[in-house]
Amino acid sequence: MNHLLHLPTIMVIHACSTLISALLIGNLWRQRRSSVLLGILTFAAAIGFLGTVVHAMRPIVPFWMSAGFGLGAGTLALGLFWQAIAVFEGKRPSYFRATAGTLIWFVLYLTPIFHASIMFRTAAIALIMGTYSVLGGREIWLGMRREPLPSRKLAAGVHCARGAVWYSVLVGSLLLDPAYKAPGEYADWFVLASLLQTLLVMLSIITLLILALERDERASRLVAERDPLTNLRNRRSFVEHAEALLKRESNPSALLLFDIDHFKQINDTYGHAAGDKVLTEFAAMLEGRMQANWLLARIGGEEFACLIPNAGTADAADIAEAMRRAVECLHTTIDGRFVPVAVSIGVAATDEVTPSLDPLLAAADVALYQAKADGRNAVRVHRPGQSLRDLLADGHMHPPAANQTLAYVRASRANRLG
């Protein structure tokens, strides 16, 4: 294999790739000097480049330089890379952990067996580097539930693969030929492992940068889908996700429409800042009672909607009543004064309404109007055959603003069809 793969050439490629990474990431860091992540990555790549160059010069430099400093720099570079991943995951960097492998390496350097046995040196460096690689992959994997970026599995797999290759070096040094048989002569398995490591180093840096890009894209998408005041879904996002949920859901689904009672009066009496506080506390209360598969959104000024899969009319009415009572217990204070908050809720479900968003919104809107007409602070369930026209014929006021949501859905569908 030495005729096909030349270890010094592989080390040159490895050094060049880390140098290019250091220059590119360093340029990004120069533009974003506040980024701890880019700073650590820049130093990791630069130290990795320096360590590779020094170790590659082992035939012409002193032992303490090639084995001690060169490989020690390699452990420091990988330790820093691990902590860069920790920073990416929102943690504070631990420079003690980053340098622990290097400290262990220098302690081992002081032992006689370190100087006498290349097998010992190879096994020790492989164990340190493999552990750092696996720890980096673990950091990325653990962040999957908190932030499900598409490339997380790939990035974690690349780091764990680096760890696996290093552990194979550990096994090879103990069970096969020594990595360095003689000056200029290398074990075939070690040459192959070195090539794989070079490829995986480049992949690990690339996948981390891909994750950073995916995070920026996800943040932009969330901003576009979120109401800036309450951080709930906005109306457009709710319509899009609710339509998709109703299409794939075979069991009944229920829609709850909320309208905060006398909200204009709260704004007029206490000011718009007080109204914003009521909205944020109301939204936080609702969100705290949501299950993972429910869709909650602010769809208008003081209007909110919640789509609940796998719930019929009776279950949805019970949920709505529990939420109405919880709103009554909100202790909102403005300038030391207690502000009472109440909500009217309209309920409709696909076990009695066509399983599509337009008719479901219309039915819940009728029920909400009924709750308003009956004195507010109430839950009303849509009855089959009931319509706004019937209620208006009884002499009630104009329908609440939730009708704007229905108009929006119709307009957006007309635009898509056009």
N, C-alpha and C positions, 0 to 999 in steps of 0.2 A: 504493500500500500504506500510505502514511502516514495515509490516512483510516481504514484498518482497524486498524493497529498504531501506537501512539503510544509512541515511545522513552522519554520521561520517565515514562510510566505503567509501562512494563516495568521501568525502573530502580527505581521505588518498590516494585513487587512483589518485585524481586530483593532490595532492602534489607530489606523486611519478612520475607521468608523466611529470610534469614541471621540477622536479629535473633531471630526465633522459635527458630531452631536453636541460637543462642548461649544463649538463656535455658533451653531444655529440657536441652541437654547440660550447661550450667553447673549446673543443679539436680542432675543425676545426679552430676556431679563433686563437688558439695558433700556428697553422701551417701557418695561413695567417693573421699576425698581422696588416697588412695595411687595412684589410677589415672593413670598418665602419659598414656595414650591419651585419656581424657576431658579432661584438662587441656589437651593440645595442641589437641584439637578445639574446645574452648571458646574458646581464644585465636584460633584460625583463623577461627571464625565471627564473633567480635566484631570482629576486624581487617577481615574481609571486609565486614561491615556498615558500619564506619566509612569504609573506602575507597570503597564504593559511594555513600554519602551525599555525601562530599566531591566525588567526580567528577561526580555528578549536579548539583552546584551550580556547574558550570563557567561558566555565563553571569554569575554574580554574585561569584565568588571569583577571586583572582589565579591566573595561569597556573601558578606554581610549586606552588600548593596543589591545583588540580584535576588537572593532568597529572603533576606530580612526586610529591606526597604521595598523592593519591587512587589513581592507578594503581599506584604503588609499594606501597601497602598491599595492593592486590589481588594482586600477585605474592607478597607475603609470606604472605598468607592461603592461597594455593594451595600454596606451598612447605611451609607447616606442615601442610596437609592431607596432602600426600605423605608427610611424616615420621610423621604419625599412622597412616597405613596401614602404614609400616615397623614401627612399634611393635606394631601389631596382628599383624604377621607374626613377632613375636618378636625384632626387631632393636632395637639402641640408636638413639635418634633422633640425626640429624646436623643440628644447628642451622645449621652452615655451609652445608650443601646447601639447607636451607629458606630461607636468606637470600641465597643466591647470585644468584637472579633479581632480587631487590630491589637488591643491590649493582650488578649490571649496569645496571639501569634508572637508578639515580642517576648512574652514570658516563656513560651516554648523555645524561642531562639536561644535562651540562656541555658537550656538543658543539653547535656552531652548527646542524647539520642537524636536531637534535632540535627546536629552536625554530622552524625555518623550514618544516619539512615534516610535515604531518599524516599523509601517506602513510608516512613513515619511522616515526613514533610508533606508528601502528596496526600496521604490520608487526612492529615490535620487540616490542610487548606481546603480540601474537598468538603469536609464536614462543616467548616465555618461558612464557606460560600453556599453550600447546599441549603443550610439552615436559613441563612439570610434570604435566599431566593424563595423558599417555601413560605417564610413569614410575609414577604411582600405579596405573594399570591393570596395568602390568607386574608390580608387587609382588604384587597380588592373584592374578594368573594364575600366577606362579611358585610360590605357596603351595598350588596345587591338588593336586599330587602328595603333599605332606606332610600336608595336611589337606583332604580332598575334601568341602568344604561344598557343599550343593546350589545356593546362590545365587552361587557364585564367578564363574561364567561371566557371569551377568547384571551383577554389580558391575564386573568387569573391562571388560565391553562398554560400560557407562555411562561409565566414565572414558576409555576410548579414543574414545568418541563425542564427549566433551567436547574431547578433543584434536583430533579431526577437524574439529569446528566452528571451533575456534580457528585451525587451519591454513587453513580456508576463508576466514577473515577475512584471513589473511596473503595468500592468493591474490587475494581481492577488492580489497584495498588496492593491490595492484600492477597488476592488470589491469582493474579496473572503476572505478567512481566512488569518490571519497574518502568515508570513513565519515561525516564531517561536511561537507556541501557549503557551508553558510552557517549563521549563527545561526538555530536553530529548524528547520533543514532537514537531513534525514538520508537517506542512501542506503537504498533499499529492502532490498538484500541485507544491510546491516548491522543494520537493525531486526529482520529475520527471524533472523539469527544471534544477536542479543541475546536474543530470546525463547527460542530453543532452549537457550542457555546458562543462562538462568534456570531452565528446567525440568530440565535436566541437573544443575545444582547441587543442587537439592532431591533428585533421584533418587540422586545420589552419596552424600549423607548418609544417606538412608533405607537404601540397599543396604548401607552399612557397618554400620549398626545391626542390620540383618537378619543379617548375617554374625556379629555378636557374639552375637545370640540363638541362632543355629544352633550356634555353638561351645559355648555353655553347655549346650544340649540334647544335643549329641554327647558332651560330657564326662560328663554325668549318665548317659547311656546306657552309656558305656564303663565307668563305675564299677559299674553294675548287672550288666554282663556279665563283669566281671573278678574273678579271685581276688585278694584284697587282699595276700596275701603274695608270690606269684610274678608277679602281673600277667598271667598267662595267662588265657584264657577260663575261666569257671567251668562247672560241669556243665550248668546250664540253657542257657547260651548254646551250648555244644557240641552238645547234643541238637537245639536248634532249627536251627542252621546245618548240622549233619551230615545231618539229615533232608532239608533243602532241597537240599543238594548231591547226595545219592544219587538224588533224584527227577529231577534234570535231567541227571545224568551217564549217558551211554550206554555208555561204556567201563568196564572193571573198576575197582573201587576197593578199597583195602585199609585195614584197621583194625589199629593197633598198641595193645595195652594194656600199660602199664608198671607194675610194682610194685617199689618200692625194697626190697631184701632186708634183713631184720633191722632194720627202721626203729625198732620199739619198743625194741629193745636199744640203739640209738643214743640214743634219748630217755632211757632209764633210766640209761645209763652216763654220758652227758655233759650231760644236761639238755635241756629243750625249746628253749632258745635255740640249742643246737647242732643240734637237729633242724630248726629253721627255717632255719639256714644251709645245711644239706645240701639241703633242699628248694629254696631259692632258687638255689643253684649248679647243682643238677641241672636245674632248669627253664631256667636261662640256657644251659646246655650244649645242651639239646634245641632251644631256640628258635633258637640260632645255626646249627643244621643244617636248619632248616625252609626249604622253598621257599614262594613267595608264595601258592600255591593250596592249601597243606596246612592242615589244622585241628588245632591243638594245644590241649589243655586239661588243667587239673587237675580231676579228677572225684571225688576223695576225699582222704583224709588224705595217703597217700603214693602214690596212684594217679594215673596220667596216661593220656591217650588221644590218639592222632594218627590222623586220617583222611587218607589219601593217594589223591587221584583219579588215574586213568590208571595204575594199578599193579596187577599181578596178584600171585598168591601168591609166585612166585619172586623177583620184584623187591622185594616187601615184606619177605621174609625176609632178603635181602641188606642192605636199609636197616636193619632191626632189629639185625642182627648188628654192623653198623658202629657203631650207637648203643650197643650193649652194650659194645663194646670201648672206646668213647670214655668211657663212665661209669667203667670200670676205671681210666682215666687221670686221673680227677678228683683233685686234690691238696687235699682239704679238711682244714684244720687247726683244732683247737679247743684254745685255751690252749697252743699250741705242740705239741700232740700230733696226729699224723696219724690221720685217721679213714677207714678203708677204706669205699668205697661200691660196691655192686654192684646190678644190676637184673635182674629176670626179665621177659621180654617174651612176650606171646601174640600171634600173628598170624593173621588171617583175611581172606579177600578174596572179592569177589562173583563171581569166576570159578568158585568152588566153593560159595558160600553164597548164599542168597536175597538179592537186592540191596535190603535194607531194614535199618534200624538195629537193630531188636530182634534178629533172627537173627544179624546180624554181631557185635553185642556178645556174644551168647551163645556164638558159636563162638570168638571171641577169648578169652573168659573161660575156656573149656575148655582152650585151648592154654596160657594163662597158668598155670592150675592144674597142667597137666602139667609146665611148666617148674619150678614150685615143688616138685612132687613128685619131680622128677629131680635135686634137689640145689641149685636156685636158680642165679643168675648164668648164665642160659641163655635161648636163644630157641627157642620151639616153635611149629610151624605146625599149625593145625587140620586134622585129617584128616576127610574126609567120613564120616559115620556115627558119629564119636566123640562121646560125651556125658559129662556130669559123672556121671551115674548109673553108667556103665561104670567110670569111674575110682574112684568111691567103693566100688564093689563089690570093687575090688582091695585095699581096706583103707587108702586114703589118708586124710589129714586133711580137715577141712571146707573147702569152697571158699574162695578168698580174697575179700576185701571188695569186689572189683570186681563181685560179684553185686548189690551195692547199686545200682550204676548201672543194671543191667537192671531191677531192681525200680522204680527211679525212673522210667525210661522208661515202663514199663507203667502205673504209677500216674498219671503226667502225662497219658498218652493217655486213661486211663479218666476222669480229671477233665474233659478237654476234651469227651469224648463225652457225659459226664453233664451 
